[in-house]
Amino acid sequence: MWHDARPSRDELKRFAHPIVGELALRRQALTVGGVEQQVIIVYQAAPGSPSESALARLLRH
């Protein structure tokens, strides 16, 4: 079943990762239409950013 997901919050979060160091990730919370108790949280690095490179290093780790 497909639901209508809508952005509700968009903010920058910073994390100190023990292997790759600081990560600056965009956090977006998507609410599912008609079901307020369900939220999808997505973290994404900006394209070409040091955080994107750090996440790629983690994939190879």
mmCIF file of the C-alpha atoms, coordinates in Angstrom:
data_MODEL
# 
_entry.id   MODEL 
# 
loop_
_atom_site.group_PDB 
_atom_site.id 
_atom_site.type_symbol 
_atom_site.label_atom_id 
_atom_site.label_alt_id 
_atom_site.label_comp_id 
_atom_site.label_asym_id 
_atom_site.label_entity_id 
_atom_site.label_seq_id 
_atom_site.pdbx_PDB_ins_code 
_atom_site.Cartn_x 
_atom_site.Cartn_y 
_atom_site.Cartn_z 
_atom_site.occupancy 
_atom_site.B_iso_or_equiv 
_atom_site.pdbx_formal_charge 
_atom_site.auth_seq_id 
_atom_site.auth_comp_id 
_atom_site.auth_asym_id 
_atom_site.auth_atom_id 
_atom_site.pdbx_PDB_model_num 
ATOM 1  C CA . MET A 1 1  ? 0.000  0.000  0.000  1.00 0.00 ? 1  MET A CA 1 
ATOM 2  C CA . TRP A 1 2  ? 1.370  3.420  -0.962 1.00 0.00 ? 2  TRP A CA 1 
ATOM 3  C CA . HIS A 1 3  ? 0.888  6.350  1.401  1.00 0.00 ? 3  HIS A CA 1 
ATOM 4  C CA . ASP A 1 4  ? 1.263  10.065 0.861  1.00 0.00 ? 4  ASP A CA 1 
ATOM 5  C CA . ALA A 1 5  ? 4.535  10.989 2.635  1.00 0.00 ? 5  ALA A CA 1 
ATOM 6  C CA . ARG A 1 6  ? 5.047  14.685 3.342  1.00 0.00 ? 6  ARG A CA 1 
ATOM 7  C CA . PRO A 1 7  ? 8.066  16.532 4.752  1.00 0.00 ? 7  PRO A CA 1 
ATOM 8  C CA . SER A 1 8  ? 7.379  17.866 8.225  1.00 0.00 ? 8  SER A CA 1 
ATOM 9  C CA . ARG A 1 9  ? 10.833 18.902 9.452  1.00 0.00 ? 9  ARG A CA 1 
ATOM 10 C CA . ASP A 1 10 ? 14.138 19.556 7.739  1.00 0.00 ? 10 ASP A CA 1 
ATOM 11 C CA . GLU A 1 11 ? 17.269 20.325 9.750  1.00 0.00 ? 11 GLU A CA 1 
ATOM 12 C CA . LEU A 1 12 ? 21.033 19.837 9.779  1.00 0.00 ? 12 LEU A CA 1 
ATOM 13 C CA . LYS A 1 13 ? 22.376 17.374 12.339 1.00 0.00 ? 13 LYS A CA 1 
ATOM 14 C CA . ARG A 1 14 ? 26.026 16.908 13.274 1.00 0.00 ? 14 ARG A CA 1 
ATOM 15 C CA . PHE A 1 15 ? 27.479 13.622 14.454 1.00 0.00 ? 15 PHE A CA 1 
ATOM 16 C CA . ALA A 1 16 ? 30.928 12.698 15.779 1.00 0.00 ? 16 ALA A CA 1 
ATOM 17 C CA . HIS A 1 17 ? 31.609 9.262  14.296 1.00 0.00 ? 17 HIS A CA 1 
ATOM 18 C CA . PRO A 1 18 ? 34.464 7.263  15.873 1.00 0.00 ? 18 PRO A CA 1 
ATOM 19 C CA . ILE A 1 19 ? 35.886 6.125  12.519 1.00 0.00 ? 19 ILE A CA 1 
ATOM 20 C CA . VAL A 1 20 ? 35.315 8.922  9.984  1.00 0.00 ? 20 VAL A CA 1 
ATOM 21 C CA . GLY A 1 21 ? 34.981 11.931 12.292 1.00 0.00 ? 21 GLY A CA 1 
ATOM 22 C CA . GLU A 1 22 ? 32.398 14.672 11.975 1.00 0.00 ? 22 GLU A CA 1 
ATOM 23 C CA . LEU A 1 23 ? 29.362 14.160 9.777  1.00 0.00 ? 23 LEU A CA 1 
ATOM 24 C CA . ALA A 1 24 ? 26.944 16.942 8.836  1.00 0.00 ? 24 ALA A CA 1 
ATOM 25 C CA . LEU A 1 25 ? 23.752 15.324 7.603  1.00 0.00 ? 25 LEU A CA 1 
ATOM 26 C CA . ARG A 1 26 ? 20.451 16.783 6.518  1.00 0.00 ? 26 ARG A CA 1 
ATOM 27 C CA . ARG A 1 27 ? 17.675 15.204 8.582  1.00 0.00 ? 27 ARG A CA 1 
ATOM 28 C CA . GLN A 1 28 ? 14.238 15.120 7.099  1.00 0.00 ? 28 GLN A CA 1 
ATOM 29 C CA . ALA A 1 29 ? 11.193 13.742 8.873  1.00 0.00 ? 29 ALA A CA 1 
ATOM 30 C CA . LEU A 1 30 ? 8.379  12.639 6.594  1.00 0.00 ? 30 LEU A CA 1 
ATOM 31 C CA . THR A 1 31 ? 4.918  12.153 7.998  1.00 0.00 ? 31 THR A CA 1 
ATOM 32 C CA . VAL A 1 32 ? 2.725  9.536  6.420  1.00 0.00 ? 32 VAL A CA 1 
ATOM 33 C CA . GLY A 1 33 ? -0.597 11.023 5.306  1.00 0.00 ? 33 GLY A CA 1 
ATOM 34 C CA . GLY A 1 34 ? -3.488 9.836  7.451  1.00 0.00 ? 34 GLY A CA 1 
ATOM 35 C CA . VAL A 1 35 ? -1.204 8.132  10.006 1.00 0.00 ? 35 VAL A CA 1 
ATOM 36 C CA . GLU A 1 36 ? 0.348  10.781 12.250 1.00 0.00 ? 36 GLU A CA 1 
ATOM 37 C CA . GLN A 1 37 ? 2.037  8.214  14.501 1.00 0.00 ? 37 GLN A CA 1 
ATOM 38 C CA . GLN A 1 38 ? 4.240  6.983  11.649 1.00 0.00 ? 38 GLN A CA 1 
ATOM 39 C CA . VAL A 1 39 ? 7.245  9.051  10.653 1.00 0.00 ? 39 VAL A CA 1 
ATOM 40 C CA . ILE A 1 40 ? 10.028 8.197  8.215  1.00 0.00 ? 40 ILE A CA 1 
ATOM 41 C CA . ILE A 1 41 ? 13.400 9.721  9.156  1.00 0.00 ? 41 ILE A CA 1 
ATOM 42 C CA . VAL A 1 42 ? 15.960 10.236 6.371  1.00 0.00 ? 42 VAL A CA 1 
ATOM 43 C CA . TYR A 1 43 ? 19.571 11.404 6.810  1.00 0.00 ? 43 TYR A CA 1 
ATOM 44 C CA . GLN A 1 44 ? 21.482 12.568 3.746  1.00 0.00 ? 44 GLN A CA 1 
ATOM 45 C CA . ALA A 1 45 ? 24.857 14.177 3.120  1.00 0.00 ? 45 ALA A CA 1 
ATOM 46 C CA . ALA A 1 46 ? 25.099 17.044 0.657  1.00 0.00 ? 46 ALA A CA 1 
ATOM 47 C CA . PRO A 1 47 ? 26.458 15.918 -2.730 1.00 0.00 ? 47 PRO A CA 1 
ATOM 48 C CA . GLY A 1 48 ? 30.219 16.447 -2.981 1.00 0.00 ? 48 GLY A CA 1 
ATOM 49 C CA . SER A 1 49 ? 30.552 17.287 0.721  1.00 0.00 ? 49 SER A CA 1 
ATOM 50 C CA . PRO A 1 50 ? 33.154 15.882 3.123  1.00 0.00 ? 50 PRO A CA 1 
ATOM 51 C CA . SER A 1 51 ? 30.300 14.062 4.850  1.00 0.00 ? 51 SER A CA 1 
ATOM 52 C CA . GLU A 1 52 ? 29.362 12.306 1.615  1.00 0.00 ? 52 GLU A CA 1 
ATOM 53 C CA . SER A 1 53 ? 32.981 11.143 1.265  1.00 0.00 ? 53 SER A CA 1 
ATOM 54 C CA . ALA A 1 54 ? 33.000 9.995  4.895  1.00 0.00 ? 54 ALA A CA 1 
ATOM 55 C CA . LEU A 1 55 ? 29.838 7.930  4.383  1.00 0.00 ? 55 LEU A CA 1 
ATOM 56 C CA . ALA A 1 56 ? 31.391 6.337  1.288  1.00 0.00 ? 56 ALA A CA 1 
ATOM 57 C CA . ARG A 1 57 ? 34.457 5.408  3.385  1.00 0.00 ? 57 ARG A CA 1 
ATOM 58 C CA . LEU A 1 58 ? 32.175 3.759  5.932  1.00 0.00 ? 58 LEU A CA 1 
ATOM 59 C CA . LEU A 1 59 ? 30.654 1.602  3.199  1.00 0.00 ? 59 LEU A CA 1 
ATOM 60 C CA . ARG A 1 60 ? 34.128 0.284  2.382  1.00 0.00 ? 60 ARG A CA 1 
ATOM 61 C CA . HIS A 1 61 ? 35.128 -0.157 6.027  1.00 0.00 ? 61 HIS A CA 1 
# 
